[in-house]
């Protein structure tokens, strides 16, 4: 099999190592902006398994034709704002029947897939990343922390789900089939989880506010953040309940996902998850104090390419989402962006987001038809 990994971050590098280690006969390549920062041999430490190994990738390049040429399957592990450019870069070089996957598959990637792929390629997406990982040193060493039991996977072309999951499992990743890509697109993990806490940490202050210390992101999670999380998750499920004729049962409530049905239980759960313990809040040092790091993915990804994407569906169904609006209005004001006009998502700065209004979708029928194609 000819496999291309797009993105040299935590997930991309670890996935490169894992697939090449478990399937040394496969051609496993990486497409990255910074191939010069990668060592010839990359070390992966499997924390759960308590062992380490090294691999040599077949190709690590910033030239798409070299990394993605004739690829059978592509795993795109990038921030969502970078996915469309990656699609444009590799589209001319992958095989005509390639499977193109995004981990995770939100951020509106389905709206520009057909713009760039003109062959018989298939788009698939993961609800969540299949494992947690963290780079020990960029381009040299990575830590695979913990595996999820399986990954829920959906395809934009529903009739190709069996073939996609078979290909993914041949790469060593366990899957469970979603009914459609909507069950991937509206999965709320980071868009709701991260924004709830970011709002709690920074919502009372302006961008110039200086904090005395750098906080942990999950450790210190409070009932206020849990209440915000529950409220936005409830709003999402009101939306899902109005989408008649399309199966959304694979989108589980976060209270179910985290096995925490009450606010205090959710607060205790988030504070206790082992892999969350070392994550710091998006802050950077300034004059001996700390200020918000608005270049971090908690700001650049989870609001404009996460929560805003979910919120943008509501307008097609005539529904309100007051808690989502509260956070998105705060964020757009905090960042000096024009997203809302008279309560509608039609501001001049929506073009730099994943909001689906910018793709010319005119009605809920047209929107849902996208997820009903075979």
MOURJO-V871508 format. One record per residue. N is the residue number from 0. PSI is psi as a letter, one per 30 degrees, with the letter a starting at -180 (none if undefined). NEAR is the number of other ideal C-beta (glycine too) atoms within 8 Angstrom. D_CENTER is the distance of its C-alpha to the mean C-alpha in whole Angstrom. Layout:
n = <N & N>
psi = <PSI & PSI>
near = <NEAR & NEAR>
d_center = <D_CENTER & D_CENTER>
//
This chain:
n = <0 & 1 & 2 & 3 & 4 & 5 & 6 & 7 & 8 & 9 & 10 & 11 & 12 & 13 & 14 & 15 & 16 & 17 & 18 & 19 & 20 & 21 & 22 & 23 & 24 & 25 & 26 & 27 & 28 & 29 & 30 & 31 & 32 & 33 & 34 & 35 & 36 & 37 & 38 & 39 & 40 & 41 & 42 & 43 & 44 & 45 & 46 & 47 & 48 & 49 & 50 & 51 & 52 & 53 & 54 & 55 & 56 & 57 & 58 & 59 & 60 & 61 & 62 & 63 & 64 & 65 & 66 & 67 & 68 & 69 & 70 & 71 & 72 & 73 & 74 & 75 & 76 & 77 & 78 & 79 & 80 & 81 & 82 & 83 & 84 & 85 & 86 & 87 & 88 & 89 & 90 & 91 & 92 & 93 & 94 & 95 & 96 & 97 & 98 & 99 & 100 & 101 & 102 & 103 & 104 & 105 & 106 & 107 & 108 & 109 & 110 & 111 & 112 & 113 & 114 & 115 & 116 & 117 & 118 & 119 & 120 & 121 & 122 & 123 & 124 & 125 & 126 & 127 & 128 & 129 & 130 & 131 & 132 & 133 & 134 & 135 & 136 & 137 & 138 & 139 & 140 & 141 & 142 & 143 & 144 & 145 & 146 & 147 & 148 & 149 & 150 & 151 & 152 & 153 & 154 & 155 & 156 & 157 & 158 & 159 & 160 & 161 & 162 & 163 & 164 & 165 & 166 & 167 & 168 & 169 & 170 & 171 & 172 & 173 & 174 & 175 & 176 & 177 & 178 & 179 & 180 & 181 & 182 & 183 & 184 & 185 & 186 & 187 & 188 & 189 & 190 & 191 & 192 & 193 & 194 & 195 & 196 & 197 & 198 & 199 & 200 & 201 & 202 & 203 & 204 & 205 & 206 & 207 & 208 & 209 & 210 & 211 & 212 & 213 & 214 & 215 & 216 & 217 & 218 & 219 & 220 & 221 & 222 & 223 & 224 & 225 & 226 & 227 & 228 & 229 & 230 & 231 & 232 & 233 & 234 & 235 & 236 & 237 & 238 & 239 & 240 & 241 & 242 & 243 & 244 & 245 & 246 & 247 & 248 & 249 & 250 & 251 & 252 & 253 & 254 & 255 & 256 & 257 & 258 & 259 & 260 & 261 & 262 & 263 & 264 & 265 & 266 & 267 & 268 & 269 & 270 & 271 & 272 & 273 & 274 & 275 & 276 & 277 & 278 & 279 & 280 & 281 & 282 & 283 & 284 & 285 & 286 & 287 & 288 & 289 & 290 & 291 & 292 & 293 & 294 & 295 & 296 & 297 & 298 & 299 & 300 & 301 & 302 & 303 & 304 & 305 & 306 & 307 & 308 & 309 & 310 & 311 & 312 & 313 & 314 & 315 & 316 & 317 & 318 & 319 & 320 & 321 & 322 & 323 & 324 & 325 & 326 & 327 & 328 & 329 & 330 & 331 & 332 & 333 & 334 & 335 & 336 & 337 & 338 & 339 & 340 & 341 & 342 & 343 & 344 & 345 & 346 & 347 & 348 & 349 & 350 & 351 & 352 & 353 & 354 & 355 & 356 & 357 & 358 & 359 & 360 & 361 & 362 & 363 & 364 & 365 & 366 & 367 & 368 & 369 & 370 & 371 & 372 & 373>
psi = <k & j & k & k & k & j & k & g & a & e & e & e & e & e & e & e & e & e & e & e & e & f & i & f & f & l & j & j & l & k & j & l & f & i & f & f & g & k & l & e & k & k & k & k & j & j & e & e & f & h & l & l & l & l & l & j & l & f & k & j & l & g & j & e & e & e & e & g & k & g & k & e & k & k & j & j & i & l & k & f & f & f & e & e & e & e & e & e & e & f & e & f & f & l & l & f & g & l & k & j & k & k & j & l & g & a & g & g & f & f & f & g & e & f & e & f & j & f & b & h & l & k & k & l & l & k & e & l & k & f & l & k & l & k & k & e & k & k & f & e & k & l & j & j & e & k & k & l & e & l & k & k & k & l & k & e & j & e & f & g & e & e & e & e & e & e & e & e & f & f & f & g & k & k & l & k & k & l & f & l & f & e & f & e & e & g & k & g & d & e & f & e & e & e & e & e & e & e & e & e & e & f & f & f & l & l & f & f & k & k & k & f & l & j & l & l & e & e & k & f & k & l & e & e & e & e & e & e & e & e & e & e & e & e & e & e & f & e & e & e & f & f & i & k & g & k & k & g & f & f & j & k & k & f & e & e & e & g & h & i & f & l & e & e & e & e & e & e & e & e & f & f & k & e & f & f & e & g & k & l & l & i & l & l & k & j & h & f & a & k & l & k & j & f & f & l & f & f & e & f & e & f & d & f & g & d & e & e & e & e & e & f & e & e & f & f & g & h & l & l & i & e & e & e & e & e & e & e & e & e & e & e & e & e & f & h & k & j & e & k & j & h & f & k & i & g & l & f & g & f & f & g & l & g & k & f & f & f & g & g & k & f & l & e & e & e & e & f & f & e & g & g & k & none>
near = <10 & 11 & 15 & 15 & 15 & 16 & 14 & 13 & 9 & 9 & 12 & 16 & 16 & 14 & 12 & 14 & 15 & 11 & 14 & 14 & 10 & 6 & 11 & 5 & 3 & 11 & 8 & 12 & 17 & 19 & 15 & 14 & 4 & 9 & 9 & 4 & 7 & 14 & 6 & 4 & 7 & 16 & 12 & 16 & 10 & 10 & 9 & 8 & 5 & 5 & 5 & 7 & 9 & 8 & 11 & 8 & 12 & 7 & 9 & 10 & 11 & 7 & 6 & 10 & 8 & 9 & 16 & 15 & 8 & 7 & 15 & 11 & 15 & 15 & 12 & 13 & 12 & 11 & 9 & 14 & 11 & 9 & 13 & 9 & 7 & 13 & 16 & 8 & 9 & 17 & 10 & 5 & 10 & 13 & 8 & 6 & 9 & 13 & 14 & 16 & 16 & 14 & 13 & 13 & 17 & 15 & 12 & 14 & 15 & 13 & 9 & 11 & 12 & 5 & 5 & 10 & 10 & 4 & 7 & 5 & 11 & 14 & 15 & 16 & 18 & 15 & 15 & 10 & 11 & 10 & 11 & 7 & 12 & 9 & 11 & 9 & 6 & 7 & 10 & 9 & 10 & 15 & 12 & 15 & 10 & 10 & 7 & 9 & 4 & 7 & 14 & 15 & 18 & 18 & 13 & 13 & 9 & 13 & 5 & 9 & 13 & 7 & 9 & 14 & 11 & 8 & 12 & 15 & 10 & 7 & 12 & 8 & 8 & 8 & 11 & 8 & 10 & 13 & 10 & 11 & 16 & 12 & 17 & 16 & 13 & 14 & 13 & 12 & 11 & 9 & 13 & 15 & 11 & 11 & 15 & 14 & 13 & 13 & 13 & 11 & 9 & 10 & 8 & 3 & 7 & 5 & 8 & 5 & 9 & 9 & 10 & 5 & 5 & 8 & 10 & 9 & 12 & 12 & 8 & 7 & 10 & 8 & 8 & 7 & 14 & 15 & 9 & 13 & 13 & 12 & 9 & 17 & 13 & 8 & 13 & 13 & 10 & 9 & 14 & 10 & 6 & 8 & 11 & 4 & 4 & 11 & 7 & 10 & 6 & 11 & 11 & 6 & 7 & 14 & 12 & 8 & 8 & 9 & 7 & 9 & 6 & 7 & 9 & 8 & 9 & 15 & 13 & 9 & 11 & 13 & 10 & 6 & 9 & 6 & 7 & 10 & 9 & 5 & 7 & 9 & 10 & 12 & 12 & 7 & 7 & 8 & 4 & 4 & 9 & 11 & 12 & 11 & 9 & 9 & 5 & 8 & 8 & 11 & 15 & 11 & 13 & 13 & 13 & 10 & 16 & 17 & 14 & 15 & 17 & 13 & 13 & 12 & 12 & 12 & 10 & 9 & 10 & 4 & 9 & 5 & 11 & 7 & 10 & 13 & 12 & 8 & 16 & 14 & 10 & 10 & 13 & 13 & 8 & 9 & 8 & 4 & 9 & 8 & 13 & 13 & 7 & 4 & 5 & 7 & 12 & 7 & 11 & 5 & 10 & 12 & 6 & 6 & 12 & 13 & 13 & 12 & 10 & 8 & 8 & 4 & 11 & 4 & 7 & 7 & 6 & 9 & 11 & 12 & 8 & 12 & 13 & 9 & 8 & 5>
d_center = <25 & 24 & 20 & 18 & 15 & 14 & 13 & 15 & 13 & 13 & 11 & 12 & 16 & 16 & 15 & 18 & 20 & 20 & 20 & 23 & 25 & 25 & 26 & 28 & 29 & 26 & 25 & 22 & 21 & 19 & 18 & 18 & 19 & 21 & 23 & 26 & 24 & 24 & 27 & 28 & 28 & 24 & 25 & 22 & 23 & 22 & 23 & 23 & 26 & 27 & 28 & 27 & 27 & 27 & 26 & 27 & 24 & 26 & 25 & 23 & 23 & 22 & 24 & 22 & 25 & 26 & 22 & 21 & 25 & 25 & 22 & 22 & 18 & 16 & 12 & 10 & 8 & 8 & 7 & 7 & 10 & 11 & 10 & 14 & 16 & 15 & 16 & 19 & 20 & 20 & 21 & 24 & 24 & 22 & 25 & 26 & 24 & 21 & 18 & 15 & 12 & 8 & 6 & 4 & 6 & 6 & 7 & 10 & 10 & 13 & 15 & 16 & 16 & 20 & 21 & 20 & 21 & 24 & 25 & 25 & 21 & 19 & 15 & 13 & 9 & 8 & 8 & 7 & 8 & 11 & 13 & 13 & 14 & 15 & 17 & 21 & 22 & 20 & 21 & 24 & 22 & 19 & 19 & 18 & 18 & 17 & 17 & 15 & 18 & 16 & 13 & 13 & 13 & 14 & 16 & 16 & 20 & 21 & 24 & 22 & 20 & 22 & 23 & 19 & 19 & 22 & 21 & 18 & 20 & 22 & 20 & 20 & 17 & 18 & 17 & 18 & 18 & 17 & 19 & 17 & 14 & 14 & 14 & 10 & 10 & 11 & 9 & 10 & 9 & 7 & 9 & 12 & 12 & 12 & 13 & 16 & 17 & 17 & 19 & 21 & 22 & 22 & 23 & 27 & 27 & 27 & 25 & 28 & 29 & 30 & 29 & 31 & 29 & 25 & 23 & 21 & 18 & 18 & 22 & 24 & 21 & 24 & 25 & 24 & 21 & 21 & 23 & 20 & 18 & 20 & 21 & 18 & 17 & 21 & 20 & 17 & 20 & 22 & 20 & 20 & 23 & 25 & 23 & 26 & 26 & 23 & 21 & 18 & 20 & 17 & 15 & 16 & 17 & 16 & 20 & 20 & 17 & 18 & 22 & 23 & 24 & 26 & 25 & 27 & 25 & 22 & 23 & 24 & 22 & 19 & 22 & 23 & 20 & 21 & 17 & 17 & 20 & 20 & 17 & 19 & 18 & 17 & 21 & 23 & 27 & 29 & 33 & 33 & 31 & 27 & 25 & 22 & 20 & 18 & 17 & 14 & 10 & 11 & 13 & 12 & 8 & 8 & 12 & 12 & 9 & 8 & 11 & 13 & 12 & 13 & 16 & 17 & 18 & 20 & 23 & 23 & 24 & 26 & 25 & 24 & 22 & 24 & 21 & 18 & 21 & 22 & 19 & 18 & 22 & 22 & 19 & 20 & 24 & 23 & 21 & 24 & 22 & 24 & 22 & 24 & 28 & 30 & 27 & 25 & 22 & 24 & 24 & 25 & 21 & 19 & 19 & 17 & 14 & 12 & 15 & 16 & 20 & 20 & 20 & 23 & 22 & 26 & 26 & 24 & 26 & 24 & 21 & 21 & 23 & 20 & 19 & 22 & 23 & 24>
//
